[in-house]
């Protein structure tokens, strides 16, 4: 059962924020030891650039860390686009996939629950 936002915020501040602060420190330390041209350094830099957004999860109880609902909706888009590869011709498949993406984007943007 989902917890109310105020309870999620309290748990986030008490439990998750200290873990994220430690992880940020560790990522910064690891980043300093890596070549700036490495793939790992690029991944760490990307993560650290988005760190304030991640920390909002601990500060705002209305934000859930789980994105299963979004993944479920987008799964249909990915499957549909793959299915349109068999639309007779490449151009026909590309057009059908584009239309499917547009319609699925509309559905995602207008969900009521």
N, CA, C and O of each residue as an XYZ file, in Angstrom:
452
protein
N       0.845     -1.181      0.000
C       0.000      0.000      0.000
C       0.890      1.243      0.000
O       1.868      1.321      0.744
N       0.545      2.187     -0.822
C       1.333      3.416     -0.933
C       1.180      4.268      0.328
O       0.103      4.354      0.917
N       2.263      4.879      0.713
C       2.249      5.733      1.896
C       1.854      7.147      1.492
O       2.083      7.542      0.349
N       1.267      7.918      2.404
C       0.921      9.306      2.086
C       2.180     10.152      1.895
O       3.244      9.812      2.413
N       2.057     11.258      1.146
C       3.235     12.082      0.835
C       4.021     12.555      2.054
O       5.251     12.563      2.019
N       3.341     12.950      3.129
C       4.073     13.446      4.296
C       4.907     12.341      4.940
O       5.998     12.597      5.449
N       4.392     11.117      4.915
C       5.150      9.998      5.466
C       6.338      9.642      4.554
O       7.430      9.338      5.035
N       6.107      9.685      3.232
C       7.218      9.428      2.294
C       8.321     10.476      2.454
O       9.506     10.155      2.371
N       7.924     11.730      2.681
C       8.911     12.795      2.870
C       9.732     12.550      4.129
O      10.954     12.698      4.111
N       9.077     12.179      5.212
C       9.780     11.925      6.474
C      10.776     10.777      6.316
O      11.917     10.874      6.768
N      10.347      9.696      5.678
C      11.245      8.554      5.458
C      12.389      8.957      4.531
O      13.536      8.566      4.747
N      12.075      9.735      3.507
C      13.110     10.193      2.583
C      14.173     11.023      3.280
O      15.366     10.849      3.029
N      13.746     11.920      4.150
C      14.694     12.767      4.877
C      15.533     11.959      5.860
O      16.734     12.192      6.004
N      14.893     11.012      6.532
C      15.585     10.250      7.567
C      16.475      9.151      6.996
O      17.605      8.969      7.447
N      15.977      8.427      6.019
C      16.679      7.232      5.540
C      17.442      7.434      4.242
O      18.614      7.072      4.137
N      16.768      8.017      3.251
C      17.347      8.045      1.917
C      18.301      9.208      1.672
O      19.286      9.057      0.951
N      18.021     10.356      2.259
C      18.899     11.505      2.029
C      20.334     11.233      2.498
O      21.271     11.539      1.761
N      20.540     10.668      3.697
C      21.924     10.370      4.100
C      22.619      9.395      3.136
O      23.810      9.541      2.858
N      21.883      8.413      2.633
C      22.472      7.483      1.663
C      22.866      8.204      0.377
O      23.932      7.955     -0.185
N      21.992      9.100     -0.080
C      22.285      9.832     -1.308
C      23.447     10.799     -1.127
O      24.242     10.993     -2.047
N      23.551     11.406      0.049
C      24.685     12.298      0.328
C      25.993     11.503      0.286
O      26.986     11.965     -0.277
N      25.992     10.317      0.879
C      27.193      9.465      0.836
C      27.514      9.022     -0.582
O      28.677      9.003     -0.983
N      26.492      8.668     -1.334
C      26.710      8.246     -2.716
C      27.257      9.395     -3.555
O      28.127      9.190     -4.401
N      26.751     10.597     -3.324
C      27.259     11.766     -4.058
C      28.743     11.984     -3.758
O      29.535     12.253     -4.661
N      29.105     11.866     -2.490
C      30.513     12.017     -2.109
C      31.357     10.952     -2.812
O      32.413     11.260     -3.366
N      30.892      9.700     -2.788
C      31.634      8.609     -3.406
C      31.780      8.829     -4.911
O      32.856      8.614     -5.469
N      30.707      9.256     -5.566
C      30.783      9.526     -7.002
C      31.776     10.654     -7.297
O      32.550     10.573     -8.251
N      31.750     11.693     -6.481
C      32.694     12.794     -6.668
C      34.132     12.353     -6.494
O      35.008     12.759     -7.257
N      34.378     11.522     -5.491
C      35.726     10.988     -5.263
C      36.168     10.104     -6.422
O      37.303     10.207     -6.887
N      35.279      9.241     -6.885
C      35.605      8.365     -8.019
C      35.846      9.189     -9.273
O      36.757      8.893    -10.047
N      35.040     10.217     -9.480
C      35.179     11.067    -10.657
C      36.548     11.744    -10.677
O      37.181     11.850    -11.728
N      36.995     12.194     -9.520
C      38.294     12.871     -9.435
C      39.454     11.947     -9.783
O      40.518     12.425    -10.176
N      39.274     10.641     -9.650
C      40.348      9.687     -9.922
C      40.336      9.162    -11.358
O      41.259      8.455    -11.761
N      39.322      9.494    -12.121
C      39.177      8.956    -13.471
C      39.665      9.933    -14.526
O      39.701     11.145    -14.311
N      40.035      9.383    -15.658
C      40.334     10.217    -16.823
C      39.036     10.873    -17.276
O      37.995     10.219    -17.324
N      39.089     12.145    -17.603
C      37.885     12.864    -18.026
C      37.337     12.322    -19.349
O      36.191     12.598    -19.705
N      38.142     11.562    -20.067
C      37.719     11.025    -21.361
C      37.077      9.643    -21.237
O      36.613      9.087    -22.232
N      37.046      9.094    -20.045
C      36.505      7.739    -19.887
C      34.981      7.763    -19.908
O      34.351      8.770    -19.587
N      34.417      6.643    -20.290
C      32.963      6.489    -20.321
C      32.395      6.548    -18.903
O      31.325      7.113    -18.679
N      33.110      5.969    -17.961
C      32.656      5.979    -16.566
C      32.603      7.404    -16.033
O      31.659      7.769    -15.332
N      33.607      8.210    -16.358
C      33.609      9.609    -15.916
C      32.430     10.367    -16.517
O      31.815     11.197    -15.848
N      32.118     10.083    -17.776
C      30.978     10.744    -18.417
C      29.673     10.358    -17.726
O      28.798     11.202    -17.530
N      29.543      9.089    -17.358
C      28.331      8.631    -16.671
C      28.208      9.276    -15.290
O      27.121      9.694    -14.890
N      29.310      9.352    -14.576
C      29.287      9.972    -13.243
C      28.975     11.461    -13.360
O      28.194     11.995    -12.572
N      29.577     12.128    -14.333
C      29.317     13.557    -14.526
C      27.843     13.789    -14.839
O      27.235     14.726    -14.320
N      27.273     12.942    -15.682
C      25.851     13.042    -16.013
C      25.009     12.905    -14.745
O      24.077     13.679    -14.527
N      25.339     11.914    -13.909
C      24.602     11.692    -12.668
C      24.714     12.883    -11.726
O      23.721     13.332    -11.154
N      25.926     13.386    -11.572
C      26.131     14.506    -10.649
C      25.450     15.785    -11.142
O      24.996     16.599    -10.337
N      25.379     15.959    -12.459
C      24.688     17.131    -12.996
C      23.196     17.093    -12.690
O      22.557     18.138    -12.566
N      22.644     15.894    -12.570
C      21.216     15.744    -12.270
C      20.942     15.500    -10.785
O      19.805     15.229    -10.398
N      21.970     15.594     -9.969
C      21.836     15.274     -8.550
C      20.769     16.091     -7.833
O      20.021     15.523     -7.037
N      20.662     17.396     -8.074
C      19.610     18.164     -7.385
C      18.206     17.625     -7.669
O      17.332     17.673     -6.804
N      17.999     17.124     -8.861
C      16.697     16.560     -9.201
C      16.447     15.293     -8.386
O      15.337     15.077     -7.899
N      17.469     14.462     -8.236
C      17.335     13.249     -7.441
C      17.061     13.579     -5.974
O      16.249     12.913     -5.331
N      17.718     14.584     -5.452
C      17.520     14.951     -4.049
C      16.108     15.473     -3.783
O      15.625     15.402     -2.653
N      15.453     15.993     -4.805
C      14.069     16.446     -4.616
C      13.174     15.299     -4.196
O      12.170     15.507     -3.514
N      13.535     14.081     -4.602
C      12.772     12.896     -4.191
C      12.696     12.808     -2.672
O      11.670     12.393     -2.132
N      13.758     13.188     -1.978
C      13.778     13.117     -0.516
C      13.060     14.285      0.138
O      12.635     14.188      1.289
N      12.922     15.379     -0.582
C      12.388     16.604      0.013
C      10.914     16.839     -0.286
O      10.253     17.610      0.410
N      10.396     16.177     -1.319
C       9.007     16.369     -1.711
C       8.306     15.016     -1.641
O       8.597     14.121     -2.435
N       7.408     14.871     -0.716
C       6.753     13.582     -0.511
C       5.856     13.140     -1.647
O       5.550     11.954     -1.766
N       5.428     14.073     -2.488
C       4.538     13.720     -3.586
C       5.274     13.014     -4.724
O       4.640     12.397     -5.579
N       6.597     13.097     -4.743
C       7.376     12.468     -5.804
C       7.655     11.020     -5.416
O       8.174     10.741     -4.335
N       7.305     10.113     -6.309
C       7.574      8.700     -6.070
C       8.824      8.307     -6.855
O       9.049      8.802     -7.959
N       9.625      7.429     -6.293
C      10.831      6.975     -6.964
C      10.502      5.935     -8.029
O      11.304      5.686     -8.929
N       9.337      5.339     -7.926
C       8.908      4.279     -8.836
C       8.315      4.885    -10.110
O       7.491      5.797    -10.040
N       8.730      4.385    -11.261
C       8.180      4.875    -12.522
C       7.496      3.750    -13.309
O       7.460      3.782    -14.539
N       6.965      2.775    -12.605
C       6.338      1.624    -13.258
C       5.163      2.028    -14.140
O       4.976      1.450    -15.210
N       4.375      3.000    -13.719
C       3.224      3.415    -14.521
C       3.672      3.968    -15.868
O       3.069      3.663    -16.897
N       4.719      4.772    -15.866
C       5.235      5.333    -17.110
C       5.821      4.237    -17.990
O       5.579      4.206    -19.197
N       6.585      3.344    -17.387
C       7.170      2.244    -18.158
C       6.098      1.372    -18.783
O       6.259      0.904    -19.910
N       5.009      1.149    -18.069
C       3.928      0.332    -18.600
C       3.308      0.973    -19.841
O       3.032      0.289    -20.827
N       3.091      2.281    -19.788
C       2.521      2.980    -20.939
C       3.496      2.978    -22.110
O       3.101      2.722    -23.247
N       4.757      3.258    -21.841
C       5.743      3.330    -22.918
C       6.072      1.965    -23.496
O       6.547      1.876    -24.628
N       5.836      0.919    -22.758
C       6.070     -0.429    -23.275
C       5.206     -0.672    -24.505
O       5.659     -1.253    -25.491
N       3.959     -0.224    -24.434
C       3.069     -0.355    -25.584
C       3.579      0.390    -26.798
O       3.437     -0.078    -27.928
N       4.177      1.558    -26.567
C       4.745      2.328    -27.676
C       5.885      1.552    -28.315
O       5.944      1.439    -29.539
N       6.784      1.020    -27.511
C       7.934      0.290    -28.047
C       7.488     -0.952    -28.812
O       8.014     -1.237    -29.888
N       6.538     -1.685    -28.277
C       6.049     -2.888    -28.956
C       5.356     -2.512    -30.255
O       5.568     -3.146    -31.288
N       4.524     -1.474    -30.196
C       3.817     -1.035    -31.402
C       4.766     -0.597    -32.495
O       4.575     -0.945    -33.660
N       5.793      0.166    -32.133
C       6.773      0.612    -33.134
C       7.494     -0.575    -33.754
O       7.766     -0.581    -34.954
N       7.800     -1.566    -32.954
C       8.447     -2.764    -33.488
C       7.529     -3.529    -34.424
O       7.971     -4.062    -35.441
N       6.257     -3.581    -34.080
C       5.302     -4.290    -34.932
C       5.139     -3.616    -36.288
O       4.886     -4.284    -37.290
N       5.284     -2.297    -36.320
C       5.089     -1.589    -37.574
C       6.253     -1.776    -38.542
O       6.204     -1.283    -39.669
N       7.275     -2.466    -38.124
C       8.356     -2.795    -39.060
C       7.860     -3.739    -40.148
O       8.489     -3.875    -41.198
N       6.741     -4.381    -39.892
C       6.190     -5.339    -40.843
C       4.973     -4.757    -41.558
O       4.010     -5.479    -41.819
N       5.003     -3.483    -41.872
C       3.866     -2.795    -42.482
C       3.915     -2.816    -44.006
O       3.260     -1.989    -44.640
N       4.647     -3.706    -44.600
C       4.687     -3.816    -46.051
C       5.935     -3.211    -46.661
O       6.648     -3.879    -47.410
N       6.204     -1.962    -46.348
C       7.406     -1.293    -46.850
C       8.066     -0.563    -45.698
O       7.448     -0.336    -44.658
N       9.316     -0.198    -45.887
C      10.016      0.566    -44.845
C       9.336      1.899    -44.596
O       9.130      2.287    -43.446
N       8.987      2.600    -45.658
C       8.351      3.918    -45.498
C       6.985      3.784    -44.826
O       6.615      4.612    -43.994
N       6.247      2.751    -45.186
C       4.944      2.531    -44.558
C       5.089      2.243    -43.073
O       4.313      2.737    -42.255
N       6.088      1.442    -42.734
C       6.352      1.147    -41.332
C       6.773      2.371    -40.552
O       6.347      2.568    -39.414
N       7.614      3.201    -41.166
C       8.059      4.432    -40.494
C       6.881      5.369    -40.251
O       6.772      5.966    -39.180
N       6.014      5.497    -41.225
C       4.840      6.368    -41.061
C       3.907      5.836    -39.984
O       3.422      6.585    -39.137
N       3.664      4.526    -40.033
C       2.770      3.928    -39.037
C       3.353      4.084    -37.627
O       2.629      4.379    -36.677
N       4.657      3.883    -37.507
C       5.298      4.031    -36.193
C       5.213      5.477    -35.715
O       4.993      5.722    -34.529
N       5.384      6.432    -36.616
C       5.287      7.848    -36.233
C       3.880      8.173    -35.746
O       3.711      8.866    -34.743
N       2.878      7.678    -36.451
C       1.494      7.925    -36.029
C       1.233      7.275    -34.668
O       0.575      7.862    -33.809
N       1.745      6.075    -34.482
C       1.571      5.382    -33.213
C       2.220      6.163    -32.084
O       1.638      6.294    -31.007
N       3.426      6.686    -32.319
C       4.119      7.477    -31.289
C       3.312      8.707    -30.919
O       3.175      9.035    -29.741
N       2.777      9.389    -31.926
C       2.001     10.604    -31.663
C       0.755     10.269    -30.845
O       0.452     10.942    -29.860
N       0.037      9.226    -31.258
C      -1.190      8.876    -30.540
C      -0.881      8.388    -29.129
O      -1.615      8.711    -28.195
N       0.185      7.621    -28.957
C       0.555      7.148    -27.619
C       0.988      8.322    -26.748
O       0.687      8.345    -25.555
N       1.686      9.296    -27.323
C       2.073     10.487    -26.573
C       0.861     11.262    -26.098
O       0.854     11.809    -24.995
N      -0.155     11.307    -26.927
C      -1.395     11.976    -26.521
C      -2.026     11.241    -25.351
O      -2.471     11.867    -24.390
N      -2.068      9.916    -25.425
C      -2.659      9.115    -24.348
C      -1.910      9.342    -23.054
O      -2.529      9.529    -22.007
N      -0.577      9.328    -23.105
C       0.239      9.526    -21.901
C      -0.022     10.897    -21.312
O      -0.139     11.027    -20.093
N      -0.115     11.921    -22.143
C      -0.314     13.285    -21.666
C      -1.709     13.571    -21.142
O      -1.928     14.569    -20.455
N      -2.649     12.701    -21.463
C      -4.036     12.948    -21.068
C      -4.609     11.850    -20.184
O      -5.823     11.649    -20.148
N      -3.751     11.149    -19.482
C      -4.234     10.111    -18.549
C      -4.907     10.790    -17.368
O      -4.480     11.855    -16.920
N      -5.942     10.172    -16.879
C      -6.659     10.744    -15.727
C      -6.352      9.997    -14.441
O      -6.750     10.436    -13.362
N      -5.643      8.866    -14.538
C      -5.321      8.137    -13.309
C      -3.921      7.589    -13.394
O      -3.453      6.940    -12.458
